Amino acid sequence: MTALGTIIFSILVPGTWTVLVPYLLLASNFELFPIEIGPFRFLGLFPITVGIAVYLWCAWGFTFLGKGTPAPIAPPKNLVIKGLYRHVRNPMYVGVLLILFGEALLFESATLFLYAVLAFVIFHTAVVYYEEPTLRRKFTDSYKRYCNSVPRWIPRLRQEE
């Protein structure tokens, strides 16, 4: 049942952020200013692919390690600090942002780029003012230690001793 909740949440929330909204923005033909990067636009496929892989890995971790979903109404029961969470505290958001910035490149869209920046501001605000305080209350000292050793946004690629 938890896996089904993760699938439904992933379609509705990240799916809206990364598929529906960019589609609507592009379909509106509203472009702030043209960006033409020619064949280099296909470099956007790399962050899109990495972002999808990151999100799926994290969703799997929430479901099977955390025993919950990414949805705030059914959060993980266990603090997930394995996998990508050893390197950055918010890899799921990082994955979504990679997808958005990759789409901005692929579609040569300044509008999508600004949308990705706005998404980051919204994610950061949600993390700082809702998620982190909630996790501090729920997981107390273990979450505090985790925050002290793992960065919020920029992945640390080496494991500290």
SULRASUL-V811157 format. One record per helix or strand of 2 or more residues. SS is the DSSP state (hx for helix, st for strand). FROM is the first residue (numbers start at 0). TO is the last residue. If there is no record, write none. Layout:
SS/FROM/TO ; SS/FROM/TO
This chain:
hx/1/26 ; hx/37/63 ; hx/71/73 ; hx/82/85 ; hx/90/105 ; hx/109/148
